[in-house]
Amino acid sequence: TPSALARQGGREENASPMSENTIRLAPVPDVPGSEARMPRNVEAEAALIGALMIDNRIVEDVQMELRAEHFFEPLHGRIYDAILKLVDRNMVANPVTLKPLLESDPALKELGGPAYLAQLTGSGAAVIGARDFARQVYDLALLRELVGVGRDLVDKALDTSEAIDPKGQIEQAELALYAVAEQGGDTGSMKTFAQATRLAVGMAEKALNSGGHVSGITTGLDGLNTRTGGLHPSDLIIVAGRPGMGKSSLATNIAYNAASRWMRDMADGIAPEKSIGAPVAIFNLEMSADQLATRILAEQSGISGEKLRMGRINHSEFQNLVRASRELQDLPLFIDDTAGLTIAAMRTRARRLKRRHNIGLIVVDYLQLLQGSGRSTDNRVNEISEISRGLKTLAKELMVPVIALSQLSRAVESREDKRPQLSDLRESGSIEQDADMVWFLYREDYYEMSKEPKIEDEGAYSAWREKMDRITGHSELIVAKQRHGATGKVRLYFDSKITRFTDLADDSYAGADDGYE
């Protein structure tokens, strides 16, 4: 097989024979006199082009991953692009049919014109290794991109003429590295119906193995799992409610339940893809990491958070606390309590956690405390829209469910019936639009507490006390929107002392739609 010619810095040099299949290096184009060298294998590129012209069917295997810009030799990239165009028109791509498309190419003329195309097809043996050649061409292109990222990082770090922002540069570098890393993934790729059905059957199998009602990540609450089927990949779930309803507690409970189920499934030898648990990342912009840990310890030890903070615990309770902390030390739950986090920075950190720990669930507490890019800060509605879109994009990009807590407007307080509605979502209708599910939390006892009559009015006080005894701790989770199923209510019990939500034994609402369509 004739060797290809590689041009670099105005020089032409004969490439090694293709049989050597060596990775060769050339000086970095835009760094005159630099000793740095760019990885490339021009021989593999030439062999791949020849194989594609011999057998056009190979195009189907390589075109989903390989693009013209992945070729180091620009001429090879243009030949590859021309082959794709002909194949796309259902035409045969060979030296004869490619001639009209490339005969005016000056680089091709330097190599002998269309005769060079014929030379590339001189060895039919190249067809056997075509897929390996394509893989190497792609891998070397990634290495060149890494060189570019590193060079940009060094240049920006050395340039102090503008405002110095090392953290911003780190975030930009992580974004660039993640973009390089994700190029080989299946994110956004076309799937055949057979692939899609395999995914659907896999979800059904997971639901069957879990007992018949969870096809996603478990919430740890049977009533909610029954209503939603769990938390599904790429879903954005908005949990909204007025202050005091227990939004943070519910999100923390779900995060703990998912992480502990993952830990238990791994100990039982269940394959990760069949587990209904997941490692969890919590971005808590309202509470510190130790405050959140205190909540989880209170929930698991059965000791109220107030007693833990005040230190009013006895020896037996302290032993329970130590036991709970030992059980939780290996919990795959990661907490980021950075204040004033931007949506871009949060997405960067989430990608890093996905890469390092394969997180399967993200919790954001809460949405209104995130900041936008700065372009829309003059308009809060636009900024919230940017944030909600960013969270939905993150869920799709990482293929994990994202739970985002959100505040409600004060319009709820002015109504006789204090149960929230979709129109109460604060500051932006785009939250409702971007969300796959919207959950509202409502506790009647919270509002009834403020109606306490004077104790001297024995009749009224007795009736109030009787009602409070009946409703205290009872909570409603209203599924007001759900793309995958019916809406409705789930009855829960909330123990405010240890901030834990559990199922009500007599959940009369679990199978009812309660007027939500």
C-alpha positions as CSV (number, residue, x, y, z in Angstrom):
1,T,0.0,0.0,0.0
2,P,1.5,3.4,-0.9
3,S,2.3,5.6,2.0
4,A,0.3,8.8,2.7
5,L,2.0,12.2,2.7
6,A,1.7,14.3,5.9
7,R,2.1,18.1,5.7
8,Q,3.0,20.1,8.7
9,G,4.4,23.6,9.1
10,G,4.9,24.0,5.3
11,R,7.0,20.8,5.1
12,E,6.2,17.5,3.3
13,E,7.5,14.3,4.6
14,N,7.1,10.7,3.6
15,A,5.1,8.7,6.1
16,S,6.2,5.3,7.3
17,P,4.7,2.2,5.6
18,M,1.2,1.5,6.7
19,S,2.2,-1.9,8.0
20,E,4.2,-0.3,10.8
21,N,0.9,1.3,12.1
22,T,3.0,3.7,14.3
23,I,1.7,6.7,16.0
24,R,3.6,9.7,14.7
25,L,4.0,13.1,16.1
26,A,4.2,16.5,14.5
27,P,5.0,20.0,15.9
28,V,2.0,22.0,17.3
29,P,0.9,24.2,14.4
30,D,0.3,27.5,16.3
31,V,3.3,27.4,18.6
32,P,6.3,28.3,16.4
33,G,9.5,26.6,17.5
34,S,7.7,24.6,20.2
35,E,9.0,21.1,21.0
36,A,5.4,20.0,21.8
37,R,4.1,17.4,19.3
38,M,0.6,16.4,18.2
39,P,-0.4,12.7,18.1
40,R,-1.5,11.4,14.7
41,N,-1.4,8.3,12.5
42,V,-1.7,9.4,8.9
43,E,-1.2,5.8,7.7
44,A,-4.2,4.6,9.6
45,E,-6.3,7.4,8.1
46,A,-5.2,6.5,4.6
47,A,-5.9,2.8,5.2
48,L,-9.4,3.6,6.6
49,I,-10.3,5.8,3.6
50,G,-9.2,3.0,1.3
51,A,-11.3,0.5,3.1
52,L,-14.4,2.7,3.0
53,M,-14.0,3.1,-0.8
54,I,-13.6,-0.7,-1.2
55,D,-16.6,-1.6,1.0
56,N,-19.1,1.2,1.5
57,R,-20.9,-0.9,4.2
58,I,-18.2,0.0,6.7
59,V,-19.5,3.6,6.6
60,E,-22.5,2.5,8.7
61,D,-20.2,1.2,11.4
62,V,-18.0,4.3,11.7
63,Q,-20.0,7.4,10.8
64,M,-21.9,7.6,14.1
65,E,-18.7,8.2,16.0
66,L,-16.1,9.5,13.4
67,R,-16.3,12.9,11.8
68,A,-14.2,14.7,9.2
69,E,-12.5,16.9,11.8
70,H,-11.2,13.8,13.6
71,F,-8.7,13.3,10.7
72,F,-5.3,14.9,11.3
73,E,-4.7,15.2,7.6
74,P,-7.3,17.8,6.3
75,L,-7.4,16.1,2.8
76,H,-8.4,12.8,4.4
77,G,-11.1,14.6,6.3
78,R,-12.5,16.0,3.0
79,I,-12.3,12.7,1.3
80,Y,-14.2,11.1,4.2
81,D,-16.8,13.8,4.1
82,A,-17.3,13.2,0.3
83,I,-17.7,9.5,0.9
84,L,-20.4,10.2,3.5
85,K,-22.3,12.5,1.1
86,L,-22.3,9.9,-1.7
87,V,-23.4,7.0,0.6
88,D,-26.1,9.3,2.0
89,R,-27.5,9.7,-1.6
90,N,-27.4,5.9,-2.0
91,M,-24.6,6.2,-4.5
92,V,-21.4,4.0,-4.6
93,A,-18.4,5.8,-3.2
94,N,-15.2,4.8,-5.1
95,P,-12.3,6.7,-6.8
96,V,-14.4,7.1,-10.0
97,T,-17.5,8.6,-8.3
98,L,-15.4,10.7,-5.9
99,K,-13.4,12.3,-8.7
100,P,-15.9,15.1,-9.6
101,L,-16.2,16.1,-6.0
102,L,-12.4,16.3,-5.3
103,E,-10.5,16.9,-8.6
104,S,-10.3,20.6,-7.9
105,D,-8.9,20.1,-4.4
106,P,-5.3,21.6,-4.4
107,A,-4.0,19.3,-1.8
108,L,-5.2,16.2,-3.8
109,K,-3.5,17.7,-6.9
110,E,-0.2,17.8,-5.1
111,L,-0.5,14.1,-4.4
112,G,-1.2,13.1,-8.0
113,G,-4.9,14.0,-8.3
114,P,-7.6,11.2,-8.5
115,A,-4.7,8.7,-8.9
116,Y,-4.1,9.1,-5.2
117,L,-7.6,7.8,-4.5
118,A,-6.9,4.7,-6.6
119,Q,-3.7,4.2,-4.7
120,L,-5.6,4.2,-1.4
121,T,-7.7,1.2,-2.5
122,G,-4.6,-0.8,-3.5
123,S,-4.8,-3.2,-0.6
124,G,-8.0,-5.1,0.1
125,A,-6.4,-6.3,3.4
126,A,-7.1,-2.9,4.9
127,V,-10.8,-3.8,5.0
128,I,-10.2,-6.4,7.7
129,G,-8.7,-3.8,10.1
130,A,-11.0,-0.9,9.1
131,R,-12.8,-0.7,12.4
132,D,-9.6,-0.7,14.4
133,F,-8.2,2.1,12.1
134,A,-11.4,4.1,12.8
135,R,-11.0,3.6,16.5
136,Q,-7.4,4.8,16.5
137,V,-8.1,7.8,14.3
138,Y,-10.9,8.8,16.8
139,D,-8.7,8.2,19.9
140,L,-5.8,10.2,18.5
141,A,-8.3,13.1,17.7
142,L,-9.3,13.0,21.4
143,L,-5.6,13.2,22.4
144,R,-5.2,16.3,20.2
145,E,-8.2,17.9,21.8
146,L,-6.7,17.2,25.3
147,V,-3.5,18.9,24.1
148,G,-5.6,21.9,23.1
149,V,-7.4,22.0,26.4
150,G,-4.1,21.8,28.3
151,R,-2.6,24.5,26.1
152,D,-5.6,26.8,26.6
153,L,-5.5,26.2,30.4
154,V,-1.8,27.1,30.5
155,D,-2.2,30.2,28.4
156,K,-5.1,31.5,30.5
157,A,-3.3,30.7,33.8
158,L,-0.3,32.7,32.6
159,D,-2.3,35.7,31.3
160,T,-2.8,38.1,34.2
161,S,-3.8,41.1,32.0
162,E,-7.4,40.6,32.8
163,A,-9.3,40.0,36.0
164,I,-7.8,36.9,37.8
165,D,-10.5,34.3,38.4
166,P,-8.8,30.9,39.0
167,K,-12.0,29.2,40.2
168,G,-13.8,30.3,37.0
169,Q,-10.8,29.0,34.9
170,I,-11.0,25.6,36.8
171,E,-14.7,25.4,36.0
172,Q,-14.1,26.2,32.3
173,A,-11.4,23.6,32.2
174,E,-13.6,20.9,33.7
175,L,-16.3,21.8,31.2
176,A,-13.8,21.4,28.4
177,L,-12.5,18.1,29.7
178,Y,-16.0,16.8,30.2
179,A,-16.9,17.7,26.6
180,V,-13.9,15.7,25.4
181,A,-14.7,12.8,27.7
182,E,-18.4,12.7,26.6
183,Q,-17.6,12.6,22.9
184,G,-17.4,8.8,22.9
185,G,-20.6,8.3,24.9
186,D,-24.1,7.5,23.7
187,T,-25.6,10.8,25.0
188,G,-28.0,12.1,22.4
189,S,-27.2,9.3,20.0
190,M,-29.8,7.7,17.8
191,K,-31.3,4.5,19.1
192,T,-33.1,1.8,17.1
193,F,-36.5,0.7,18.2
194,A,-34.9,-2.6,19.3
195,Q,-32.6,-0.7,21.6
196,A,-35.4,1.4,23.0
197,T,-37.5,-1.7,23.7
198,R,-34.6,-3.3,25.5
199,L,-34.5,-0.3,27.8
200,A,-38.2,-0.5,28.4
201,V,-38.1,-4.2,29.1
202,G,-35.2,-3.6,31.5
203,M,-37.3,-1.0,33.4
204,A,-40.1,-3.5,33.6
205,E,-37.8,-6.2,34.9
206,K,-36.5,-3.8,37.6
207,A,-40.1,-3.1,38.6
208,L,-40.9,-6.8,38.7
209,N,-37.8,-7.6,40.8
210,S,-38.6,-4.8,43.2
211,G,-42.0,-6.3,44.0
212,G,-44.1,-4.9,41.2
213,H,-44.2,-1.2,41.5
214,V,-40.7,0.5,41.2
215,S,-39.0,0.8,37.8
216,G,-36.8,3.7,38.7
217,I,-35.0,4.8,41.9
218,T,-36.9,4.1,45.1
219,T,-38.2,6.9,47.2
220,G,-38.5,4.6,50.2
221,L,-42.2,5.5,50.5
222,D,-44.5,2.7,49.3
223,G,-47.4,5.0,48.6
224,L,-45.3,7.4,46.5
225,N,-43.5,4.5,44.7
226,T,-46.9,3.1,43.8
227,R,-48.1,6.4,42.5
228,T,-45.0,7.3,40.5
229,G,-43.1,4.0,39.9
230,G,-40.1,5.6,41.5
231,L,-37.7,8.3,40.2
232,H,-36.8,7.8,36.5
233,P,-33.6,8.7,34.6
234,S,-33.7,12.2,33.0
235,D,-36.7,13.3,35.0
236,L,-36.9,16.7,36.7
237,I,-39.1,16.5,39.8
238,I,-40.1,19.7,41.5
239,V,-41.1,19.5,45.2
240,A,-42.9,22.6,46.3
241,G,-44.6,23.9,49.3
242,R,-44.9,26.8,51.7
243,P,-42.3,27.2,54.5
244,G,-42.8,24.7,57.3
245,M,-44.3,22.0,55.1
246,G,-41.2,19.7,55.2
247,K,-39.8,20.0,51.7
248,S,-36.2,19.6,52.9
249,S,-37.1,16.8,55.2
250,L,-38.8,14.8,52.4
251,A,-35.9,15.4,50.0
252,T,-33.4,14.3,52.6
253,N,-35.5,11.2,53.4
254,I,-35.7,10.2,49.8
255,A,-31.9,10.8,49.3
256,Y,-31.1,8.6,52.4
257,N,-33.6,5.9,51.3
258,A,-32.1,5.7,47.8
259,A,-28.5,5.7,49.1
260,S,-29.1,3.1,51.8
261,R,-31.0,0.8,49.3
262,W,-28.0,1.0,47.0
263,M,-25.6,0.1,49.8
264,R,-27.8,-2.9,50.8
265,D,-28.2,-4.1,47.3
266,M,-24.4,-4.0,46.7
267,A,-23.9,-6.0,49.9
268,D,-26.4,-8.6,48.7
269,G,-24.5,-9.0,45.4
270,I,-27.2,-7.4,43.2
271,A,-25.9,-6.0,39.9
272,P,-25.7,-2.2,40.0
273,E,-28.0,-1.9,36.9
274,K,-30.7,-3.9,38.7
275,S,-30.6,-2.0,41.9
276,I,-33.5,0.4,42.7
277,G,-31.1,2.4,44.9
278,A,-28.4,4.9,43.8
279,P,-25.5,7.0,45.1
280,V,-26.9,10.5,45.7
281,A,-25.6,14.0,45.4
282,I,-27.2,16.8,47.5
283,F,-26.6,20.4,46.6
284,N,-27.8,22.2,49.7
285,L,-27.7,25.9,49.4
286,E,-29.7,26.5,52.5
287,M,-28.2,24.3,55.2
288,S,-24.6,23.3,56.0
289,A,-23.3,19.8,55.5
290,D,-23.2,19.2,59.3
291,Q,-26.8,20.4,59.7
292,L,-28.0,18.0,57.0
293,A,-25.9,15.2,58.6
294,T,-27.6,16.0,62.0
295,R,-31.0,15.6,60.4
296,I,-30.1,12.1,58.9
297,L,-28.6,11.0,62.3
298,A,-31.7,12.2,64.1
299,E,-33.9,10.2,61.7
300,Q,-31.9,7.0,62.0
301,S,-31.2,7.2,65.7
302,G,-34.7,8.2,66.7
303,I,-33.3,11.2,68.7
304,S,-34.9,14.6,68.0
305,G,-32.7,17.0,66.2
306,E,-33.3,19.6,68.9
307,K,-32.0,17.3,71.6
308,L,-28.9,16.6,69.5
309,R,-28.2,20.3,69.0
310,M,-28.7,21.1,72.7
311,G,-26.7,18.0,73.9
312,R,-29.7,16.9,76.0
313,I,-29.2,13.2,75.5
314,N,-28.5,10.4,77.9
315,H,-25.9,7.6,77.7
316,S,-28.4,5.2,76.0
317,E,-29.3,7.7,73.4
318,F,-25.6,8.5,72.8
319,Q,-25.0,4.8,72.1
320,N,-27.8,4.9,69.6
321,L,-26.2,7.9,68.0
322,V,-22.8,6.2,67.7
323,R,-24.4,3.1,66.3
324,A,-26.3,5.1,63.6
325,S,-23.1,7.1,62.7
326,R,-21.2,3.8,62.2
327,E,-23.9,2.4,60.0
328,L,-24.0,5.6,57.9
329,Q,-20.2,6.2,57.5
330,D,-20.1,4.3,54.2
331,L,-23.4,5.7,52.9
332,P,-22.9,6.8,49.2
333,L,-24.3,10.3,49.9
334,F,-22.3,13.4,48.8
335,I,-23.1,16.8,50.2
336,D,-22.2,20.1,48.6
337,D,-23.2,23.1,50.8
338,T,-21.5,25.9,48.7
339,A,-23.5,29.1,49.0
340,G,-24.4,31.2,46.0
341,L,-23.8,28.4,43.5
342,T,-24.4,29.2,39.9
343,I,-26.3,26.7,37.7
344,A,-23.2,26.3,35.5
345,A,-20.9,25.5,38.5
346,M,-23.5,23.1,39.9
347,R,-23.6,21.2,36.6
348,T,-19.8,21.0,36.5
349,R,-19.7,19.6,40.0
350,A,-22.5,17.1,39.2
351,R,-20.6,15.9,36.1
352,R,-17.6,15.4,38.3
353,L,-19.6,13.3,40.8
354,K,-21.1,11.3,38.0
355,R,-17.6,10.5,36.7
356,R,-16.1,9.7,40.0
357,H,-18.9,8.1,42.0
358,N,-21.5,7.2,39.4
359,I,-24.3,9.1,41.2
360,G,-27.8,8.1,40.2
361,L,-29.9,10.9,41.9
362,I,-29.4,14.6,42.4
363,V,-31.2,16.7,45.0
364,V,-31.1,20.6,44.9
365,D,-32.3,22.5,48.0
366,Y,-33.6,24.8,46.7
367,L,-34.1,26.1,43.2
368,Q,-34.5,29.8,44.0
369,L,-31.1,30.0,45.8
370,L,-29.3,29.0,42.6
371,Q,-27.9,31.8,40.4
372,G,-28.1,32.1,36.7
373,S,-25.3,32.9,34.2
374,G,-25.5,36.6,35.0
375,R,-27.0,37.5,31.6
376,S,-30.5,37.5,32.9
377,T,-30.1,38.8,36.4
378,D,-32.0,42.0,35.5
379,N,-35.1,39.8,35.1
380,R,-35.7,37.3,37.9
381,V,-38.3,35.3,35.9
382,N,-35.8,34.8,33.0
383,E,-33.2,33.8,35.5
384,I,-35.4,31.2,37.1
385,S,-36.4,29.9,33.6
386,E,-32.7,29.5,32.8
387,I,-32.1,27.6,36.0
388,S,-35.1,25.2,35.5
389,R,-34.0,24.5,31.9
390,G,-30.4,23.9,33.2
391,L,-31.7,21.4,35.7
392,K,-33.7,19.6,33.1
393,T,-30.7,19.6,30.7
394,L,-28.5,18.2,33.5
395,A,-31.0,15.4,34.2
396,K,-31.0,14.4,30.5
397,E,-27.3,14.8,30.1
398,L,-26.4,12.5,33.1
399,M,-29.4,10.3,32.7
400,V,-30.3,10.7,36.4
401,P,-33.5,12.0,38.2
402,V,-33.1,15.5,39.6
403,I,-35.2,16.6,42.6
404,A,-35.4,20.3,42.9
405,L,-37.2,22.0,45.8
406,S,-39.1,25.2,45.1
407,Q,-40.9,27.9,47.0
408,L,-44.5,28.8,46.4
409,S,-46.0,32.3,46.1
410,R,-47.9,33.8,49.1
411,A,-51.2,33.5,47.0
412,V,-51.7,30.2,48.9
413,E,-52.2,32.0,52.2
414,S,-55.0,34.2,50.8
415,R,-57.2,31.3,49.9
416,E,-59.6,29.4,52.2
417,D,-58.2,26.1,50.9
418,K,-54.5,26.3,51.5
419,R,-53.7,23.3,49.2
420,P,-51.2,24.4,46.6
421,Q,-51.9,24.5,42.9
422,L,-49.6,24.6,39.8
423,S,-50.3,28.3,39.4
424,D,-48.7,28.9,42.8
425,L,-45.2,28.0,41.6
426,R,-43.2,31.0,42.3
427,E,-41.6,33.4,39.8
428,S,-41.8,31.3,36.6
429,G,-44.2,29.2,34.6
430,S,-41.2,27.5,33.0
431,I,-40.8,25.5,36.2
432,E,-44.1,23.8,35.5
433,Q,-43.2,23.5,31.8
434,D,-39.7,21.9,32.4
435,A,-40.7,19.6,35.2
436,D,-41.7,15.9,34.5
437,M,-43.3,15.7,37.9
438,V,-44.6,18.4,40.3
439,W,-45.2,17.4,43.9
440,F,-46.8,19.7,46.5
441,L,-46.6,19.1,50.3
442,Y,-49.5,20.2,52.4
443,R,-49.9,19.7,56.2
444,E,-53.3,20.7,57.6
445,D,-52.0,20.7,61.2
446,Y,-49.6,23.5,60.3
447,Y,-52.4,25.8,59.5
448,E,-54.8,24.5,62.2
449,M,-52.2,25.2,64.9
450,S,-52.6,29.0,64.3
451,K,-56.4,28.7,64.9
452,E,-56.0,27.7,68.6
453,P,-58.9,29.2,70.5
454,K,-58.6,30.6,74.1
455,I,-58.5,27.8,76.7
456,E,-61.3,29.6,78.5
457,D,-63.7,28.8,75.6
458,E,-63.9,25.1,76.7
459,G,-66.2,24.0,73.9
460,A,-64.2,25.5,71.0
461,Y,-60.9,24.5,72.6
462,S,-62.0,20.9,73.1
463,A,-63.2,20.7,69.5
464,W,-59.9,22.2,68.3
465,R,-57.9,19.8,70.5
466,E,-59.8,16.8,69.2
467,K,-59.2,17.9,65.6
468,M,-55.5,18.5,66.3
469,D,-55.1,15.0,67.8
470,R,-56.7,13.5,64.7
471,I,-54.6,15.4,62.1
472,T,-51.2,16.0,63.8
473,G,-48.5,14.5,61.7
474,H,-50.8,13.7,58.7
475,S,-49.4,15.1,55.5
476,E,-50.6,15.1,51.9
477,L,-48.2,14.8,49.0
478,I,-50.1,16.1,46.0
479,V,-48.8,14.8,42.6
480,A,-50.1,17.7,40.5
481,K,-48.2,16.8,37.3
482,Q,-46.8,13.6,36.1
483,R,-45.8,12.9,32.5
484,H,-45.7,9.1,33.0
485,G,-48.9,8.5,34.9
486,A,-51.9,9.7,36.8
487,T,-51.9,12.6,39.2
488,G,-53.4,12.3,42.7
489,K,-52.6,12.4,46.4
490,V,-50.4,10.2,48.7
491,R,-51.0,10.3,52.4
492,L,-47.9,10.4,54.5
493,Y,-47.1,10.7,58.2
494,F,-44.5,13.4,59.3
495,D,-42.7,13.0,62.6
496,S,-41.5,16.6,63.1
497,K,-39.2,15.7,66.0
498,I,-36.9,13.5,63.9
499,T,-38.0,15.1,60.5
500,R,-39.0,11.8,59.0
501,F,-41.8,11.1,56.5
502,T,-43.3,7.6,56.5
503,D,-46.3,5.8,54.9
504,L,-49.6,6.0,56.6
505,A,-50.9,2.5,57.5
506,D,-54.4,3.3,56.1
507,D,-53.5,5.2,53.0
508,S,-57.0,5.7,51.6
509,Y,-55.7,8.1,48.9
510,A,-53.1,5.8,47.4
511,G,-55.4,4.7,44.6
512,A,-57.5,7.8,44.0
513,D,-57.0,10.6,41.6
514,D,-58.7,13.2,43.8
515,G,-59.7,15.5,41.1
516,Y,-56.2,15.9,39.5
517,E,-56.1,15.0,35.8
